[in-house]
Amino acid sequence: MRRVLSCVDWAKGLIVLIALLFSSLPHIGGSSIQAHAATRPNIVLIVTDDMRVDDLEVMPRARELLAARGTTFANSFVTTPGCCPSRASILRGQYTHNHGVLRSSGEFGGFDRFHALGEEDSTLATWLHAAGYRTALIGKYLNEYPRGVEPTYVPPGWDEWAAATKEGYFGYELNEGGELVRYGKRQDDYSTDVFAAKAVEFVQRSAAAEQPFFLYLAPRAPHAPAEPAPRHEASFAGATAPRGPAFDEADVSDKPGWVYRGPPLTAPEVRQIDEEYRGRSQALLAVDDLIAALDDALAASGVDDETYVVFTSDNGYHLGEHRQLSGKGTPYDESIKVPLVVRGPGVAAGRVEDRLVLNADLAPTFAELAGATSPDFVDGRSLVPLLRGELATTWRQALLVQYYRLGLGTGDPEEAGGRPEAEKQPSFRLLVTANGRYVEYEDGERELYDVASDPYQLDNRFMGTDPGELERLSAWLSSLADCAEARCRALEDAPAG
């Protein structure tokens, strides 16, 4: 006998039908996000400002909570040794000549150029947001943000936004989701601590909602003039900057003119370097506390085992090497190499990875981890095979570093030197290989180093190298300087020929 459906039966059937319909749709709603949260990892990216590789030595919690529990990349480089171009590469996964943000300020750089080029319409934030991630940026965005737009402007792709509109350790201003909030000089206004508290709250809310999240956390430290948190003011008393063989390099006769015309460091300059080193180290202790607070929040929220934590910097920094008082913007490793430590699901603990990696690799890496698709314009490559320790993976043999001076004066704070009489280097492009550094300057000068035998880059071998080898390196460099998209990756894998 045919049964007549009751109201209850009809309602149950309708619920099942709706569930089936929604299960076939793209995962853009809250319920579908929650259903897939367990299979999609969270991602936390911490980007410091002007941090050297050896600065990790003053951060015990970073070593304990990140390096000891994850993988350290010993050969991590930036596309440009300058803040804004480097951060644009992180956001877009591109070489500098392709994203077009050539400087940190002025006509060819800064936030307003990135914005005017329309590049905010497609960044790792928009990719992950579209994939169902809750996204947040806390701290520094791009230099000169928000010049050219409303002060309350929030770029596409970010669900939560607390970006500095006026930078500082104290006395700064944040755009917090469209509201400008001014911070003063009280102890609890210290920016690294404020960013840490906001990061912890974001993790707690996202974990409670069972929603996968991406957090871009960018403290100011150890950018000059570095200011410590009050609790760290007495730390590192009497400490001195590293005195490696390149410090106040004794013989610079083989260096390009912008180096060899500079005098040796004076005693007052060395004292200044040491003072700056102590301030930088003190400021990084608060970042170390930030890492510990974030680690506690991830563990307490029960998402520690499903979260990748990535720690890096936008560029390196000189502290007396090659007679450069302070700063960045040079082709030497102090300026172009950065710390990169990753921990997370499937990442080997305490491992060191030696293959060449680039900050432009971060965006496609996060996209793959999140199950998102990287756009065709991406030049970088996913680090996922390296995170898994896949030794047989074909990997790049070289990468490109570019620096555009564009006629700026000697007072440009982004360039190394820091001395009134110092001559600034011209624009350059640099080919980095596992054992070599080949530099071509705009004015025609060249440098070549074998970093396997000369890791401090003291012996410029350009003049004594076979012309055929120089021609090969120059052609490879020239091809990379004009590459785009998949062509870049193909050229990185094999010399131009």
C-alpha positions in Angstrom: 0.0 0.0 0.0 1.3 3.4 -1.0 2.3 5.5 2.0 1.4 9.1 2.2 4.3 11.3 3.1 3.9 13.1 6.4 5.2 16.7 6.9 8.1 15.3 8.9 9.1 12.8 6.1 8.8 15.6 3.5 11.0 17.9 5.6 13.7 15.2 6.1 13.7 14.5 2.4 14.2 18.2 1.6 17.1 18.5 4.1 18.8 15.5 2.4 18.3 17.1 -1.0 19.7 20.4 0.1 22.7 18.7 1.6 23.3 16.8 -1.6 23.0 20.0 -3.7 25.5 21.9 -1.5 28.0 19.1 -1.4 28.3 19.4 -5.2 29.0 23.2 -5.1 32.5 24.8 -4.7 33.6 25.0 -1.1 32.9 28.6 -0.4 30.5 28.5 2.4 31.2 28.3 6.2 29.8 24.7 6.6 31.9 23.3 3.7 35.0 25.1 5.0 34.5 23.4 8.4 34.0 20.0 6.8 37.3 20.3 5.0 39.3 22.0 7.8 40.8 18.8 9.0 42.3 18.0 5.5 43.7 21.5 4.8 46.5 22.8 7.0 46.7 26.2 8.5 49.6 28.4 7.4 51.5 31.0 9.5 54.1 33.2 7.8 56.3 35.4 9.9 58.4 37.9 8.0 60.9 40.0 9.9 62.4 43.2 8.6 66.1 43.3 7.6 67.1 40.2 9.5 70.4 38.4 8.8 70.8 34.7 8.7 73.1 34.7 11.8 70.6 36.7 13.8 68.8 33.4 14.5 71.6 32.8 17.0 70.2 35.4 19.4 66.7 33.8 19.3 66.7 30.6 21.5 62.9 30.0 21.2 63.0 30.2 17.4 65.8 27.6 17.4 63.9 25.4 19.8 60.3 25.8 18.5 61.0 26.1 14.8 64.5 24.9 13.7 64.6 21.9 16.1 61.1 20.9 15.1 61.4 21.7 11.4 63.6 22.2 8.4 66.1 25.0 8.0 66.9 26.1 4.4 70.6 27.0 4.3 70.5 28.6 0.9 67.4 30.9 1.0 67.6 34.1 -1.1 65.5 37.1 -2.0 64.7 38.4 -5.4 65.8 41.8 -4.4 67.7 43.0 -1.3 65.1 45.6 -0.5 61.9 45.6 1.6 59.1 46.5 -0.8 60.3 44.6 -3.9 61.0 41.5 -1.8 57.6 41.6 -0.1 55.9 42.0 -3.5 57.7 38.8 -4.6 56.4 37.1 -1.5 52.8 38.2 -2.3 52.9 37.4 -6.0 55.6 34.7 -6.4 57.4 36.7 -9.1 60.8 38.0 -9.9 61.2 41.8 -9.5 61.3 42.5 -13.2 57.9 40.8 -13.6 56.0 42.3 -10.7 57.5 45.8 -11.5 57.9 47.1 -7.9 61.5 48.0 -8.4 62.1 50.1 -5.3 60.7 50.6 -1.8 59.7 54.2 -2.6 59.6 56.7 -5.4 58.1 56.5 -8.9 59.1 52.9 -9.5 58.4 51.4 -6.1 56.4 51.4 -2.9 52.8 50.4 -2.1 51.3 52.9 -4.6 53.1 51.3 -7.5 51.9 47.8 -6.5 48.4 49.1 -6.1 48.5 51.1 -9.4 49.6 48.0 -11.3 46.6 46.2 -10.1 48.7 43.5 -8.5 46.6 43.3 -5.3 43.8 41.7 -7.4 45.8 38.4 -7.4 48.1 37.6 -4.5 48.5 34.7 -2.2 45.8 36.3 0.0 43.2 36.2 -2.8 44.2 32.7 -3.8 43.8 31.3 -0.3 40.7 33.3 0.5 39.1 31.9 -2.6 40.1 28.4 -1.5 38.1 28.9 1.7 40.9 30.1 4.1 40.4 32.8 6.6 43.2 35.3 6.0 44.8 37.9 8.1 47.7 40.4 7.8 49.2 41.8 11.0 52.1 44.3 10.9 54.0 45.7 8.0 52.4 45.4 4.5 54.3 47.3 1.9 56.5 50.4 2.2 54.5 53.7 2.0 51.2 52.0 2.5 48.6 53.6 2.2 49.9 56.4 0.0 47.6 57.2 -2.9 44.5 55.6 -1.3 42.2 56.2 1.6 44.0 55.6 4.9 41.3 52.9 5.8 41.8 51.0 2.6 42.0 47.2 2.9 43.4 45.2 -0.1 41.4 42.3 -1.6 41.7 38.9 -0.1 42.2 39.8 3.6 39.5 38.9 6.1 41.3 40.5 9.0 43.6 43.4 8.6 45.9 45.2 11.1 48.5 46.9 8.9 50.8 49.7 9.9 50.0 53.0 8.2 52.7 54.7 10.3 55.5 52.4 11.4 57.4 52.3 14.6 58.2 50.2 17.7 56.2 52.9 19.6 54.1 55.7 18.4 52.7 53.9 15.4 49.3 53.7 13.7 47.4 50.6 12.5 44.5 50.3 10.1 42.5 47.7 12.0 39.8 46.5 9.6 39.1 50.0 8.3 39.5 51.9 11.6 42.7 53.8 12.3 44.1 53.1 15.8 46.9 55.1 17.2 49.4 53.5 19.7 51.6 55.5 22.0 54.7 55.0 24.1 53.3 52.9 27.0 55.0 49.6 27.7 52.0 47.6 26.4 52.1 49.7 23.1 55.3 48.0 22.0 54.4 46.9 18.4 55.8 43.4 18.4 53.8 42.6 21.5 50.7 44.1 20.1 51.1 42.1 16.9 51.7 38.9 19.0 48.4 39.5 20.9 46.4 40.0 17.7 48.0 36.9 16.2 47.0 34.8 19.2 43.4 36.1 19.1 43.2 35.3 15.3 44.4 31.8 15.8 42.0 31.2 18.7 39.0 32.5 16.7 39.9 30.6 13.6 40.5 27.4 15.4 37.3 27.7 17.4 35.4 28.2 14.1 37.1 25.0 12.7 38.2 27.1 9.6 41.6 26.8 8.0 43.6 30.0 8.2 46.5 31.9 6.7 48.2 34.4 8.9 50.8 36.8 7.6 52.6 38.2 10.6 55.2 41.0 9.9 56.9 42.6 12.9 59.1 45.7 12.5 62.1 44.1 14.2 65.0 44.3 13.7 64.7 47.3 11.4 66.8 50.4 12.3 66.7 52.3 14.5 65.9 49.2 16.5 64.1 49.7 19.9 63.9 46.9 22.4 60.9 46.1 24.5 61.5 47.6 28.0 62.0 44.1 29.4 64.9 43.5 27.1 66.8 46.8 27.5 69.6 45.3 29.6 70.1 42.3 27.3 73.3 41.7 25.3 75.4 44.1 27.4 78.9 44.3 25.8 78.0 42.1 22.8 79.7 42.9 19.6 78.7 42.4 16.0 80.1 39.3 14.2 83.7 39.7 13.2 83.9 37.3 10.2 86.7 37.6 7.6 84.6 40.0 5.6 84.3 42.5 8.5 86.1 45.7 7.5 87.6 43.7 4.6 91.4 44.3 4.6 92.1 44.0 0.9 89.4 45.3 -1.4 91.7 46.0 -4.4 89.8 43.3 -6.5 86.4 44.8 -5.6 84.4 47.1 -7.9 85.0 50.8 -7.5 82.1 51.5 -5.2 83.8 49.2 -2.6 87.5 49.8 -3.1 87.2 53.6 -3.1 85.7 53.3 0.4 88.1 53.7 3.4 88.5 51.1 6.2 86.1 51.4 9.1 87.0 53.8 11.8 87.0 53.0 15.5 83.8 55.2 16.1 82.1 53.4 13.1 82.9 50.0 14.6 81.4 51.1 17.9 78.4 52.3 16.0 78.0 48.9 14.4 78.3 47.1 17.7 75.7 49.4 19.2 73.3 48.7 16.3 73.9 45.0 16.6 72.9 45.1 20.3 69.8 47.0 19.5 68.8 44.6 16.7 69.4 41.6 19.0 67.3 43.1 21.8 64.5 43.9 19.4 64.6 40.3 18.1 64.0 38.9 21.6 60.4 40.2 21.5 60.0 38.4 18.2 61.3 35.3 20.0 58.5 35.9 22.6 56.0 36.3 19.8 57.0 32.9 18.4 56.6 31.3 21.9 53.1 32.9 22.3 52.0 31.8 18.9 53.3 28.3 19.6 51.3 28.2 22.9 48.2 29.4 21.1 48.4 26.8 18.4 48.9 24.0 21.0 46.1 25.2 23.3 43.7 25.5 20.3 44.5 21.9 19.2 45.8 22.9 15.8 49.5 22.7 16.3 49.9 19.4 14.4 48.0 20.7 11.4 49.7 24.1 11.0 52.8 25.1 9.0 54.8 27.8 10.6 57.2 29.6 8.2 59.8 32.1 9.5 61.9 34.3 7.2 62.9 37.9 6.5 62.4 40.3 3.6 66.2 40.8 3.1 69.5 40.6 4.9 71.7 43.3 6.3 75.3 44.5 6.5 77.1 45.1 9.7 80.6 46.1 8.7 81.2 43.4 6.0 83.1 44.6 2.9 83.6 48.0 4.6 79.8 48.7 4.5 78.8 50.3 7.8 75.2 49.2 7.7 72.3 48.7 5.3 71.4 46.4 2.4 71.0 46.5 -1.3 74.3 44.8 -2.2 75.0 41.6 -4.1 76.9 40.0 -1.2 75.4 37.2 0.9 75.0 39.3 4.0 72.4 41.3 2.0 70.7 38.7 -0.2 70.5 35.6 2.0 67.8 35.3 4.6 66.7 32.9 7.3 64.0 30.4 6.3 62.8 27.8 8.7 59.6 25.7 8.2 57.9 23.3 10.6 54.6 21.6 10.0 52.9 18.3 9.0 55.4 16.0 7.3 58.3 18.3 7.7 61.4 16.6 9.1 62.6 17.8 12.5 66.1 19.2 12.8 66.9 18.8 9.1 69.0 21.2 7.0 68.0 21.6 3.3 70.8 22.9 1.1 69.1 23.4 -2.3 68.6 26.9 -3.6 65.3 28.5 -2.7 63.8 31.9 -3.2 61.2 34.1 -1.5 59.1 33.9 -4.7 58.7 30.2 -3.9 56.5 30.9 -0.8 53.3 31.9 -2.7 53.1 28.7 -4.8 54.1 26.6 -1.8 51.2 28.0 0.2 48.9 27.6 -2.7 49.8 23.9 -3.0 49.4 23.3 0.7 46.0 25.0 0.7 44.8 23.1 -2.4 44.6 26.4 -4.4 45.9 27.0 -7.9 48.8 29.4 -8.6 48.2 31.7 -11.6 50.3 31.3 -14.7 52.2 34.5 -14.0 54.0 32.9 -11.0 57.8 32.5 -11.5 58.6 30.6 -8.3 58.1 27.0 -7.6 56.5 25.1 -4.7 58.8 24.0 -1.9 56.5 21.1 -1.0 58.8 18.4 -2.4 61.7 19.8 -0.3 59.5 20.0 2.8 58.8 16.3 2.3 62.5 15.6 1.8 62.2 14.3 -1.7 65.8 14.1 -2.7 65.2 12.9 -6.3 63.1 16.0 -7.2 64.5 18.0 -10.1 65.5 21.4 -8.7 66.8 24.7 -9.8 70.6 25.1 -10.4 70.5 28.9 -10.3 68.4 31.9 -9.4 68.3 35.6 -10.1 68.8 38.6 -7.8 68.2 42.1 -9.1 68.7 45.5 -7.6 67.5 48.8 -9.2 69.1 52.0 -8.0 67.4 54.3 -10.5 69.5 57.3 -9.9 68.5 57.8 -6.2 71.0 59.8 -4.1 73.5 58.6 -1.6 71.0 59.3 1.2 68.7 56.4 0.2 68.3 54.4 3.4 67.9 51.1 1.6 71.4 51.0 0.2 74.4 49.7 2.1 77.2 52.1 3.1 75.8 54.3 5.7 78.8 56.6 5.5 78.9 60.2 4.2 81.8 59.4 1.9 80.6 56.0 0.8 79.9 55.5 -2.9 76.7 53.7 -3.7 76.9 50.7 -6.1 75.1 51.0 -9.5 72.1 48.8 -10.3 73.1 45.1 -10.7 71.9 41.7 -11.5 73.3 38.6 -10.0 73.4 34.9 -10.9 73.4 32.7 -7.8 74.4 29.0 -8.1 75.1 26.5 -5.4 78.8 27.4 -5.4 79.0 30.7 -7.3 78.0 34.3 -7.4 78.3 36.1 -10.7 77.5 39.9 -10.7 77.1 42.3 -13.5 76.8 46.0 -12.7 75.1 48.6 -14.8 78.4 50.5 -15.3 80.1 47.4 -16.7 82.0 46.1 -13.7 81.9 42.4 -12.8 82.4 40.1 -9.8 82.7 36.3 -9.6 83.0 34.3 -6.4 83.4 30.6 -5.7 81.6 30.4 -2.4 82.5 26.8 -1.9 86.2 27.8 -1.3 85.5 31.5 -0.5 82.3 31.7 1.5 83.0 35.3 2.7 83.4 36.5 -0.9 86.9 38.0 -0.4 88.5 36.9 -3.7 86.9 38.3 -6.9 87.9 35.8 -9.6 86.4 37.6 -12.6 89.7 38.7 -14.1 91.3 35.2 -13.9 88.4 33.2 -15.2 88.2 31.6 -18.7 86.4 33.9 -21.1 84.2 31.1 -22.3 83.0 30.4 -18.8 82.2 34.1 -18.3 80.3 34.2 -21.6 78.2 31.2 -20.4 77.4 32.8 -17.0 76.6 36.1 -18.7 74.2 34.4 -21.2 72.5 32.5 -18.4 72.1 35.7 -16.3 70.8 37.7 -19.3 68.2 35.0 -20.1 67.0 34.9 -16.5 66.7 38.7 -16.3 64.2 38.6 -19.2 62.3 35.4 -18.2 58.7 35.0 -17.1 56.5 32.3 -15.7 57.5 28.7 -16.6 60.4 29.9 -18.7 62.1 31.2 -15.5 61.9 27.7 -14.0 63.2 26.1 -17.1 66.2 28.5 -17.2 66.9 28.0 -13.5 67.2 24.3 -14.2 69.7 24.5 -17.0 72.1 27.2 -18.3 71.1 29.2 -21.3 72.6 27.8 -24.4 
